[in-house]
Amino acid sequence: MSVPDTLPRDRTGGVVAVWVAALVVALSIGIFVEPDWRGAWLSVGLGVCVILSFAVQLVHGRSQGFIVRVAASVLGAMVVMGLIGAGFALAELFAA
């Protein structure tokens, strides 16, 4: 016999947390890594965000919608990191 949830948990908190982590990772890579290596490190940072999204959703403890939440986390992290990476690439292009 399963016990029903007393209060429904907020499902968007974990997704947004991964997006914020992607923002922090992308900004730190853009600031501290040399321009020649930014693309490689951004892909490593996205891999970290994928692992983080799995961990956050597993800690969340609900199986309903797990794949959708992980996909939303990873897709949002990819968009955030892509936009920030494009911004740093354009800044590097016009700074030279």
C-alpha positions in Angstrom: 0.0 0.0 0.0 1.4 3.3 -1.0 1.1 6.5 1.0 -0.2 9.5 -1.0 1.6 12.8 -0.9 0.3 15.2 1.6 1.4 18.3 -0.3 2.3 18.3 -4.0 5.9 19.3 -4.5 7.0 22.1 -6.9 8.4 20.4 -10.0 9.9 23.5 -11.5 12.4 24.2 -8.8 14.8 21.4 -9.8 14.6 22.4 -13.5 15.4 26.0 -12.8 18.2 25.1 -10.4 20.0 23.3 -13.2 19.5 26.3 -15.5 21.0 28.6 -12.8 23.9 26.1 -12.5 24.4 26.2 -16.2 24.5 30.0 -16.1 27.1 30.0 -13.4 29.2 27.3 -15.2 29.1 29.1 -18.6 30.0 32.5 -17.1 32.9 31.1 -15.1 34.1 29.2 -18.2 33.8 32.4 -20.3 35.7 34.4 -17.8 38.5 32.1 -16.7 39.2 29.9 -19.7 41.2 31.1 -22.7 39.2 31.6 -25.9 40.7 28.7 -27.8 39.5 26.2 -25.1 36.1 27.6 -24.4 34.2 25.3 -26.7 35.7 22.2 -25.2 35.1 23.4 -21.7 31.5 24.3 -22.5 30.8 20.8 -23.6 32.3 19.5 -20.4 30.1 22.0 -18.5 27.1 20.7 -20.3 28.0 17.1 -19.3 28.2 18.3 -15.7 24.7 19.8 -16.1 23.3 16.6 -17.4 24.6 14.7 -14.4 23.4 17.4 -12.1 19.9 17.2 -13.7 19.7 13.5 -13.1 20.9 13.9 -9.5 18.4 16.7 -8.8 15.5 14.8 -10.2 16.4 11.6 -8.4 16.6 13.5 -5.1 13.2 14.9 -5.9 11.8 11.5 -5.4 8.9 11.4 -7.9 8.8 9.0 -10.8 5.9 10.7 -12.6 7.3 13.0 -15.3 11.0 12.2 -14.6 12.0 12.1 -18.2 10.2 15.3 -19.0 11.8 17.1 -16.1 15.3 15.8 -17.0 14.8 16.7 -20.7 13.6 20.2 -19.7 16.6 20.7 -17.4 19.1 19.6 -20.0 17.5 21.5 -22.9 17.3 24.7 -20.9 21.0 24.3 -19.7 22.0 23.8 -23.4 20.2 26.9 -24.5 21.6 29.0 -21.6 25.1 27.8 -22.2 24.8 28.2 -26.0 23.6 31.8 -25.7 26.3 32.7 -23.2 28.9 30.9 -25.4 27.7 32.8 -28.5 27.9 36.0 -26.5 31.5 35.4 -25.6 32.3 34.3 -29.2 30.9 37.6 -30.5 32.7 39.6 -27.9 35.9 37.9 -28.9 35.3 38.4 -32.6 34.7 42.2 -32.2 37.4 42.7 -29.6 40.1 41.6 -32.1 
